[in-house]
């Protein structure tokens, strides 16, 4: 189990969970609330890093959201910086998956002097991913109407817990290559309850102006990019794009994965995590 802690910063109080030994590495997500079970994505990193799994404002026991603007990516980065400084780390690594990967890229663009390295996976550098027909968030995708219904239901506080569980499974099934892999993943400790207000803000406000493609070439720290070949949320083309735009990056493709290679190809992902502890050799 992960150890739960609260930390006071000039920007408020934040909850985080810590596990592992090694260099410090932070992980968070825009619209997930974590607990002591850890997280599918975060768990493998604890073998090589001291991992800080952070609840952003409005998630778990972190301070509440007082204004929508506090959910802007820039504000989340400032919160993360306040946490880093309160922990007395001159630098730390940051890893993000999906929307968390977008936070990772934004962090590297704005504050790369605070980062040892950046790890970004199954993500995108702009809102363009949601217009790709292979993405479930594209209006042309056969799952689009259903995924909108699911998100609306999860954002409704009156949706019973038993229904939420069913909806979570249905949404997850769209992001796995097989039901067998999903059911196996569900035997692994995990947390990451959807924070409805944050998810709603991301898809209706934040993502509308998200585009880091012009800024990515300014990143000059080691950046490890990964993607699942059959990713149904952020199609694999966008992992290639990120790696192409960051001159100090390395790309790993998981050939038998959808959106969750850390549990769909568990051993291969652990090997990938081990590789991130090394220094990239840049041409």
MARVO-699005 format. One record per residue (C-alpha): residue number from 1; x, y, z. Coordinates in steps of 0.02 Angstrom, whole numbers, m for minus. Example, Ala and Ser with C-alpha at 12.3 -4.5 7.8 and 13.67 -1.06 7.14 Angstrom:
BEGIN
     i       c1       c2       c3
     1      615     m225      390
     2      684      m53      357
//
This chain:
BEGIN
     i       c1       c2       c3
     1        0        0        0
     2       52      179      m29
     3       80      299      116
     4      m44      443      121
     5       18      618      163
     6      m42      798      161
     7       72      944      122
     8       47     1130      154
     9      103     1249       18
    10       79     1435      m16
    11      m51     1381     m145
    12     m149     1269      m27
    13     m150     1095       48
    14     m126      944      m64
    15     m142      758      m35
    16      m16      637     m106
    17       33      455      m90
    18      214      401      m87
    19      300      235     m119
    20      467      171     m179
    21      649      223     m169
    22      762      317     m287
    23      755      485     m372
    24      591      579     m345
    25      458      563     m479
    26      288      647     m477
    27      132      579     m560
    28      m40      657     m570
    29     m193      667     m681
    30     m314      806     m725
    31     m474      717     m674
    32     m430      571     m560
    33     m432      552     m371
    34     m304      428     m305
    35     m293      333     m140
    36     m177      214      m47
    37     m202       77     m178
    38      m92      174     m297
    39     m127      168     m483
    40      m98       51     m630
    41       13      177     m716
    42      107      234     m560
    43      140       63     m481
    44      280        4     m598
    45      381      162     m568
    46      398      123     m381
    47      527      m11     m423
    48      651      123     m479
    49      592      290     m409
    50      519      369     m254
    51      349      405     m328
    52      234      546     m272
    53       58      511     m333
    54      m28      679     m316
    55     m210      727     m303
    56     m234      892     m393
    57     m349     1025     m325
    58     m526      957     m308
    59     m470      774     m299
    60     m467      669     m141
    61     m418      770       13
    62     m329      908      m83
    63     m403     1082      m68
    64     m567     1110     m157
    65     m584     1201     m323
    66     m644     1378     m288
    67     m646     1439     m468
    68     m642     1350     m636
    69     m482     1442     m683
    70     m390     1340     m551
    71     m410     1189     m666
    72     m312     1270     m808
    73     m154     1172     m850
    74      m44     1321     m806
    75     m122     1327     m632
    76      m96     1140     m606
    77       88     1162     m652
    78      104     1302     m524
    79       24     1190     m392
    80      148     1051     m435
    81      292     1174     m421
    82      230     1229     m249
    83      224     1047     m194
    84      400     1013     m262
    85      469     1164     m170
    86      379     1115       m8
    87      460      943      m21
    88      630     1028      m42
    89      671      946     m208
    90      777     1055     m324
    91      713      946     m466
    92      605      793     m491
    93      551      685     m636
    94      372      691     m697
    95      271      554     m781
    96       97      567     m854
    97      m24      456     m948
    98     m167      515    m1059
    99     m221      687     m995
   100      m80      666     m869
   101       35      656    m1019
   102      m29      825    m1078
   103       14      893     m906
   104      188      817     m924
   105      216      906    m1089
   106      150     1071    m1023
   107      262     1053     m869
   108      414     1024     m979
   109      370     1174    m1087
   110      345     1293     m941
   111      465     1229     m807
   112      591     1110     m881
   113      727     1176     m764
   114      626     1095     m623
   115      625      924     m707
   116      752      784     m710
   117      658      704     m854
   118      486      694     m932
   119      388      534     m965
   120      232      551    m1073
   121      122      412    m1140
   122      m38      375    m1236
   123      m61      561    m1252
   124      m59      704    m1376
   125       19      875    m1402
   126     m141      959    m1459
   127     m330      943    m1467
   128     m312      864    m1640
   129     m321      689    m1567
   130     m507      713    m1533
   131     m538      740    m1719
   132     m455      577    m1773
   133     m587      448    m1825
   134     m495      313    m1726
   135     m522      410    m1565
   136     m679      373    m1465
   137     m691      561    m1435
   138     m713      599    m1621
   139     m891      627    m1683
   140     m856      507    m1827
   141     m810      364    m1710
   142     m943      231    m1680
   143     m919      246    m1491
   144     m933      435    m1483
   145    m1115      453    m1435
   146    m1101      318    m1303
   147     m943      390    m1225
   148    m1029      560    m1208
   149    m1175      474    m1120
   150    m1054      386    m1003
   151     m961      546     m959
   152    m1123      640     m928
   153    m1183      500     m812
   154    m1019      496     m717
   155    m1030      684     m694
   156    m1205      667     m621
   157    m1192      652     m429
   158    m1359      560     m429
   159    m1291      413     m530
   160    m1291      262     m411
   161    m1124      182     m370
   162    m1174       16     m448
   163    m1211      105     m613
   164    m1048      202     m601
   165     m953       38     m588
   166    m1040      m29     m743
   167    m1005      131     m839
   168     m823      131     m788
   169     m806      m47     m853
   170     m890       m3    m1018
   171     m777      149    m1042
   172     m623       47     m996
   173     m672      m91    m1117
   174     m658       34    m1259
   175     m477       63    m1207
   176     m417     m118    m1195
   177     m376     m237    m1336
   178     m479     m375    m1255
   179     m600     m408    m1113
   180     m478     m538    m1046
   181     m342     m406    m1026
   182     m463     m288     m939
   183     m523     m422     m817
   184     m343     m468     m778
   185     m303     m284     m748
   186     m447     m272     m626
   187     m356     m396     m513
   188     m213     m271     m492
   189     m226     m137     m355
   190     m283       27     m429
   191     m365      193     m391
   192     m416      341     m496
   193     m598      386     m468
   194     m660      508     m600
   195     m682      686     m536
   196     m834      740     m636
   197     m810      928     m624
   198     m630      918     m685
   199     m671      800     m828
   200     m814      914     m881
   201     m700     1066     m879
   202     m565      977     m977
   203     m677      919    m1120
   204     m781     1078    m1131
   205     m650     1211    m1095
   206     m466     1163    m1069
   207     m445     1049    m1219
   208     m519     1178    m1338
   209     m361     1284    m1335
   210     m235     1145    m1303
   211      m93     1148    m1429
   212       90     1131    m1381
   213      158     1082    m1551
   214      254     1244    m1579
   215      330     1238    m1404
   216      385     1055    m1398
   217      548     1086    m1495
   218      603     1197    m1349
   219      609     1047    m1233
   220      789      990    m1205
   221      776      870    m1059
   222      768      681    m1078
   223      590      639    m1131
   224      523      463    m1143
   225      369      445    m1251
   226      264      288    m1262
   227      104      234    m1347
   228       m9       85    m1376
   229      m22       34    m1558
   230     m211       17    m1548
   231     m246      166    m1434
   232     m430      212    m1451
   233     m418      373    m1351
   234     m258      456    m1414
   235     m217      365    m1577
   236      m37      310    m1598
   237       m2      445    m1729
   238        3      572    m1588
   239      139      480    m1492
   240      243      484    m1651
   241      208      669    m1668
   242      265      708    m1490
   243      427      611    m1514
   244      459      694    m1682
   245      438      868    m1608
   246      547      846    m1453
   247      730      837    m1503
   248      783      748    m1343
   249      653      610    m1344
   250      643      423    m1367
   251      485      332    m1423
   252      426      160    m1368
   253      276       78    m1452
   254      182      m63    m1365
   255      128     m173    m1509
   256      m11     m268    m1418
   257      m90     m127    m1319
   258     m231       m4    m1328
   259     m231      141    m1204
   260     m158       48    m1054
   261        8      m38    m1096
   262       61      m39     m913
   263      m66     m177     m881
   264      m95     m243    m1058
   265       92     m279    m1080
   266      145     m275     m898
   267      320     m351     m915
   268      365     m248    m1068
   269      308      m90     m979
   270      414     m131     m827
   271      562     m149     m944
   272      519       21    m1017
   273      514      100     m843
   274      686       29     m806
   275      752      108     m966
   276      690      279     m909
   277      816      276     m768
   278      956      291     m895
   279     1017      448     m982
   280      968      465    m1164
   281     1109      487    m1289
   282     1061      632    m1399
   283     1130      652    m1574
//
